[in-house]
Amino acid sequence: MRDTQLINLFQQARSDRSLAVIEGVQALKHAVRFKAEITHYITCDIVTLKDLLAELADDVKDVILSQITEVDTDTFDKLSPRPHRTNVIALAQRPTYTIADADPDKPIVLLENPKDLENIGAVVRASAAASAGAVIVTGTVNVWHPAVIRGAAGLHWALPVLNVDTDFLSHTDRQLISLDPTGENIDTTSIIKGAVLIFGTERHGISQQLLDQSDKVVRLPMRQGVSSLNLATSVSATLYQL
């Protein structure tokens, strides 16, 4: 493939709902580990990439290196608006997840209208580590944005991650649990396996509509005077508490 064709391919992929752009060694190693269907592996520094893979991802090193294409730096810099410092980028088929793909015995993390792309990614990363059933997001942010995938370290392939409309909450039989400072202490309440854990933004919290729909409203215990936790930290603390 010519360099110009490669550049066009990666640029167009950012608006293609069937594709995902993976930037950086950490994201790539997890995508490969969790069986992402990767069509293009690109680097501009094969020597450094070999060293990084040997250090960070020896288990998938041979798979990546057997399919990598090396391009010059000028071409590589045009594949992404923010070329990653580890000088590797890949293109993969995007899985077609649905909520039904989530394990019924594992909690679903719902983020209501979040805005910070890398913070959303950090939630995906924490949820994958804690073996959550899925991460679902309402609002306008695309959960498959390259910055979200980068923040998630490529763990979109480890559990279902998808955009949803809040209407689905009216039809689910899962328990709905909102995390809000007005709720009861999470230590003193019982939460059924497979609950939907609802998190709002740090600034505005959860909408009154979702609070009203919730079966329970709970809070994480915090030191007096501390008003809130970072979104990804709150999700992590909740999942590990459960």
Buried (B, 14 or more C-beta within 10 A) or exposed (E): EEBEEBBEBBBEBBEEEEBBBBBBBBBBBBBBBBEBEBEBBBBBBBEBBBEBBEEBBEEBBEBBBEEBEBBEEEBBBBBBEEBBEBBBBBBBEBBEBEBEEBBEEBBBBBBBBBBBBBBBBBBBBBBBBBEBBBBBBBBEBBBBBBBBBBBBBBBBBBBBBBBBEBEEBEEEEBBBBBBBEEBEEBEEEEBEEBBBBBBBBBEEBBBEEBBEBBEBBBBBEEEEEEEEBEBBBBBBBBBEEB
